[in-house]
Amino acid sequence: MHNFPDTTEESRRRWEINADYWDERMGDTSNFFHCNIVRPHTEQLLDLREGDLVLDIACGTGNFSQRLAERGAVVVAFDDSETMIAHAKRRRFAYRDKISFHVCDATDYAQLRSLKQERPFDKAVSNMAVMDIADIEPLFRAVGEMLKHGGIFVFSTHHPCFTRPQDNYRTPCVHEGEAIKGQPVPGYYYHRPLQDIFRICFDAGFVIDGFFEERDDDEEYPVIMIVRLRKR
């Protein structure tokens, strides 16, 4: 399994540089892509219930965290960027009794486990972040351990069959790209073939029981995939 730990610090630095721009563009309600392409099937697969304890992974400025709280969830949300979390706390101040925001490195197993609550999480969600993380194995392992039996983890990410650099599919690699057009510096994206992503899911104790492929501006080629994992 090929990971890119030597790029983690540089990736974090770039997100810090881009954080203010991201906050300005995402605002209080997110953007068209997240609201219309990512959210509908994410929410369908998540099947949120009143009182669910939810882990929001790589939450950015907390748009989806707020949406979860508005629908009755208790949310523990984290991001690797201190500036993103500062914006999230400011924008979601009215929800501070329903959302706790934390700075946490998604590649650091010990930091992830520090988010454990008094009871297991019912659900976890990651919106368009798996492809931003240099090493996803610690994340999936920690989430698997912190979820209740039968708990759900829904994640969306670039569809590696159709969103890939230099037309390579089987070879994992890191490449640069824009999350939002015009951001100050390009971010890092981590391409992995499906077998690598799913193997990590299975090794962490999950089965896949929900899957969608979502297009953007091409009828035939999906730009993202949305996956529901369930803890065995």
C-alpha positions in Angstrom: 0.0 0.0 0.0 1.6 3.2 -1.1 1.3 6.3 1.1 2.8 9.7 1.1 3.7 10.7 4.7 6.5 13.1 3.5 3.8 15.3 2.0 1.6 15.7 5.1 3.2 18.8 6.5 3.3 20.6 3.1 -0.4 19.7 2.5 -1.3 21.2 5.9 0.7 24.3 5.0 -1.2 24.8 1.8 -4.6 24.3 3.4 -3.6 27.0 5.9 -2.8 29.4 3.1 -6.1 28.6 1.3 -8.2 28.6 4.5 -9.4 32.3 4.3 -10.2 32.0 0.6 -12.1 28.8 1.3 -14.1 30.4 4.1 -15.0 33.4 1.9 -16.1 31.2 -1.0 -18.0 28.6 1.0 -19.7 31.1 3.3 -22.5 30.0 5.6 -24.2 27.7 3.2 -21.5 26.0 1.2 -21.4 26.0 -2.7 -23.3 24.5 -5.6 -21.0 21.4 -5.9 -21.4 20.3 -2.3 -25.1 21.2 -2.0 -26.2 19.6 -5.3 -23.7 16.9 -6.1 -22.2 15.7 -2.9 -24.9 16.1 -0.3 -28.1 14.4 -1.7 -26.7 10.9 -1.8 -24.4 11.4 1.2 -27.5 12.3 3.3 -29.5 9.4 1.8 -26.7 6.9 2.8 -26.1 8.5 6.2 -29.8 8.2 7.1 -29.4 10.6 10.0 -31.6 10.1 13.1 -32.4 12.5 15.9 -29.7 12.2 18.6 -27.1 10.5 16.5 -23.5 11.1 17.6 -21.7 11.9 14.4 -18.0 12.4 13.6 -17.5 14.9 10.8 -14.1 14.3 9.3 -12.1 17.1 7.6 -15.0 19.4 8.3 -13.4 22.6 6.8 -15.4 25.6 8.0 -18.2 23.5 9.3 -21.0 23.9 6.8 -22.0 20.2 6.9 -21.5 20.1 10.7 -24.1 22.8 11.0 -26.5 20.9 8.7 -26.1 17.8 10.8 -26.8 19.7 14.0 -29.8 21.3 12.5 -31.2 17.9 11.8 -30.8 16.7 15.4 -27.3 15.2 15.5 -24.6 15.8 18.2 -21.5 16.5 16.2 -17.7 16.1 16.8 -16.0 17.8 13.9 -12.3 18.1 13.1 -9.9 19.5 10.5 -6.2 19.6 10.2 -6.2 23.3 9.6 -6.2 25.6 12.6 -7.5 28.5 10.5 -10.3 26.4 9.1 -11.4 25.4 12.6 -11.2 29.0 13.8 -13.6 30.0 10.9 -15.8 27.0 11.8 -16.1 28.1 15.4 -16.9 31.7 14.4 -19.5 30.8 11.8 -21.2 28.0 13.8 -21.1 29.8 17.2 -24.9 29.5 17.6 -24.5 25.7 17.4 -21.7 25.4 20.0 -24.0 23.3 22.2 -24.4 20.7 19.4 -21.0 20.9 17.7 -17.5 20.6 19.1 -14.7 21.5 16.8 -11.2 20.2 17.1 -7.8 20.5 15.3 -6.7 16.9 14.4 -4.4 15.3 11.9 -6.4 12.7 9.9 -3.1 10.7 9.4 -2.3 10.5 13.1 -4.0 7.5 14.8 -3.3 8.7 18.3 -4.8 12.2 17.6 -7.9 10.5 16.0 -8.4 8.3 18.9 -8.3 11.3 21.3 -11.7 12.3 19.7 -13.4 9.2 21.3 -16.5 10.1 23.3 -18.1 8.5 26.3 -20.3 6.5 24.0 -19.4 5.1 20.5 -20.2 7.2 17.5 -23.4 6.2 15.7 -22.1 7.5 12.3 -19.2 9.2 10.7 -19.0 11.2 7.5 -16.2 12.6 5.3 -17.2 15.0 2.4 -14.6 15.1 -0.4 -11.6 14.7 1.8 -10.2 11.1 1.4 -8.4 12.2 -1.7 -6.7 15.0 0.3 -5.2 12.7 2.9 -1.7 11.4 2.5 -2.3 8.2 4.5 -5.9 7.1 5.0 -5.3 3.8 6.8 -5.0 5.4 10.3 -8.3 7.2 9.7 -10.3 4.2 8.6 -8.9 2.1 11.4 -9.7 4.7 14.1 -13.2 5.4 12.8 -13.8 1.6 12.7 -12.8 1.4 16.4 -14.9 4.4 17.5 -18.1 3.5 15.8 -20.7 1.3 17.4 -21.4 -2.2 16.1 -23.4 -1.7 12.9 -22.4 2.0 12.8 -22.2 3.8 9.4 -19.3 5.7 7.8 -20.2 7.5 4.6 -17.4 9.1 2.5 -17.3 10.9 -0.8 -14.1 11.3 -2.8 -12.8 11.7 -6.4 -13.8 8.7 -8.4 -10.4 7.2 -9.1 -11.6 5.5 -12.4 -12.5 8.8 -14.0 -10.6 11.6 -12.0 -7.0 10.7 -12.3 -3.7 12.4 -13.2 -1.9 11.7 -16.5 -4.4 9.0 -17.4 -2.8 6.6 -14.8 -5.2 4.4 -12.8 -3.4 1.5 -11.1 -0.4 3.6 -9.9 -1.0 5.6 -6.7 0.5 9.1 -6.9 0.2 12.6 -5.5 -0.6 15.5 -7.7 -1.7 19.2 -7.5 -5.1 20.6 -8.1 -7.7 23.3 -7.1 -10.5 22.6 -4.7 -12.0 26.0 -5.5 -11.1 27.9 -8.6 -8.7 30.7 -7.9 -7.4 29.6 -4.6 -4.1 31.1 -3.6 -2.0 27.9 -4.0 -2.8 24.4 -5.4 -3.5 21.6 -3.0 -2.3 18.0 -3.0 -4.5 15.2 -4.2 -3.8 11.6 -3.6 -4.8 9.2 -6.2 -5.4 5.5 -5.3 -7.1 2.8 -7.3 -10.3 1.3 -6.0 -8.7 -1.9 -4.8 -6.4 0.1 -2.5 -9.2 2.2 -1.0 -11.6 -0.8 -0.5 -8.9 -3.0 0.9 -8.3 -0.4 3.6 -12.1 -0.3 4.3 -12.2 -4.1 4.6 -9.1 -4.3 6.8 -10.7 -1.7 9.2 -13.7 -4.0 9.7 -16.2 -2.5 7.3 -18.5 -3.9 4.6 -19.8 -1.8 1.8 -23.5 -1.6 1.6 -24.2 1.6 -0.3 -22.6 3.2 -3.4 -23.3 6.1 -5.8 -21.4 7.6 -8.6 -22.1 11.3 -9.2 -21.5 13.3 -12.4 -20.8 17.0 -12.7 -20.9 18.3 -16.3 -20.5 15.0 -18.2 -23.4 12.6 -18.5 -21.3 9.5 -18.8 -18.3 9.9 -16.5 -18.8 10.4 -12.8 -16.5 12.8 -11.1 -17.1 11.5 -7.5 -18.1 8.3 -5.7 -20.1 8.2 -2.5 -19.6 5.1 -0.4 -21.4 3.8 2.7 -19.4 1.5 5.0 -21.0 -0.4 7.9 -19.0 -1.8 10.8 -19.2 -5.5 11.1 
